[in-house]
Each structure stands twice: as C-alpha cells, then as structure tokens.
Amino acid sequence: MKARILSIIFSLFIFISISAQPQPNYGPNGFCFTPRGEFRMLVVFVGYGDNDTLLPDSMISNWPASQPFPTDVMQGKVFYTDYSQFNDSIDPVNDRENISRWFYEQSNKTFKLIADTIRVNIQGDPYTRVWSVPAVLQELSKLHQSNHRFNWEDYDKRQNNPLFKNDYSAYNPDNEVDYLAIIYRNHRNQNEVHASTGLRLNNTTDTLDGYTFENVPLFIQNRGATKVWNLFQHEVGHHLISIGEYGVHL
C-alpha cells in the first residue's frame, strides 16, 4: 500500500511538472493574435475626398462615391458590431458572407471578432495613391484628437504577437492596436496586388497618441471592398499560422 501511495504521488508530481511547462509552438495560440475570446478591430475605409468621383462607380459598384462605406458593410453583412449578435440564430442572408460569423463558427464558437468602421480621406487620387498607411494613421490621429470619434484604447485589449508560445486571448494591453484593417477606394490595374496582411510598419516607429504601430498586425486591400469576404479570411489565415503562398489556392 505504501509503495502504491508513493507511486501515485510520484505520478502526480510528474504530471504537474509537465503541465507547468510552457507550450512551445502551440498552433491554437496563434502567431499575430490568439483567435479566442472577444476581439474588437478597427476597419478604416479610405477615400480621396472630391477626387473620389474620378473613379467611376461602375469600376467599384459595391462602393459608390456618394457612400462613405461599401453597400454590404452599411447593411451589416460583412462584420458584426456587437458581441450580442453572436447569440442570434444564423441569418441565411446577412450571415452568408459575414466574417464575424465565419470565424465564430470555424472556432467552435470560441472566437468573437467584431469590427468598428470609420472613414477617412487622404490626399491624392484613386489611380496613383496606393498603400499610404502613414497618411491614414495621421488622419485617424486628427479625428482622435479633435473630437474623439474613436479611442485607440478600444482596440488594444490584449498583447500582440503570441508567436504560438502564449495564449494572449485574455491579457493586458500593450499600447499597440490589436489589429488594423485598411481598405482603399482605388484602382490602378488588374495585375496590382489586391490585398496583403502580416505587414510590419517598420518605418512607422514613432508614437502616435501614446501608441506605437511598429508591430501592429495589418490587413490592407486595394480596389475597394471587392471580395473582402474571401480576401480577409485568406490573408489573415497567412498571418495566424505564419505561412506564405505555396502555389495552390483551395
């Protein structure tokens, strides 16, 4: 009996010791963020002021120049805006290409991603100005400082970049925005890169409103909101698992 008790105690010790060790490269922790828990992101739609009319609506039919946002975004078909919406039954129309719902269902209802949308205008025109991230950040800073249309702290609820090693789904803010999406109402040519993610703002290291943006995970899309449903999943997938293209599109 004594030997059996010692054996049980030893087994418990080994189990506790192993459990206490960190989990190196544990995929569900994610690379750029942990896809678990509540997650609010900022989606910035970028126009060019009066120059928006230079780009005919026929070229970006989902986002007429007269609208601040694409039509399906204004209809609530792309992102949820409140966590309570995950309690609703699936809507066969509005949830058909809803990014928030897709991540929720694919994560076995453990990841609740919602988004706030904001519109800014930058200098230039929709045919020549592409991926001007610093200009977008400066316009956001102006809005933040002038009338607090938004607060950066709403989008900094956890630490960035778990790098598969840590679960950062419930962690302290780190003075870096958790995730930023920028979508431009522009168009240059059909061969231009349509969207990208995982970019690092290595040339934007200065502090802006108390936040740094050097290591902020970023999704960028050219040519309006065309196919944002497919592109967002695809590009964020690259960044979540830290893997590139391998010549195969599924």
HELIX and SHEET records of a PDB file:
HELIX    1   1 LYS A    2  ALA A   20  1                                  19    
HELIX    2   2 GLY A   27  ASN A   29  5                                   3    
HELIX    3   3 GLY A   49  LEU A   54  5                                   6    
HELIX    4   4 ASP A   57  MET A   59  5                                   3    
HELIX    5   5 THR A   71  MET A   74  1                                   4    
HELIX    6   6 TYR A   83  ASN A   87  5                                   5    
HELIX    7   7 ILE A   99  GLN A  106  1                                   8    
HELIX    8   8 VAL A  133  ASN A  147  1                                  15    
HELIX    9   9 TRP A  152  TYR A  155  5                                   4    
HELIX   10  10 VAL A  228  ILE A  241  1                                  14    
SHEET    1   A 5 PHE A 111  ASN A 121  0                                        
SHEET    2   A 5 GLY A  37  GLY A  47  1                                        
SHEET    3   A 5 LEU A 180  TYR A 184  1                                        
SHEET    4   A 5 LEU A 218  GLN A 221  1                                        
SHEET    5   A 5 ALA A 195  THR A 197 -1                                        
END                                                                             
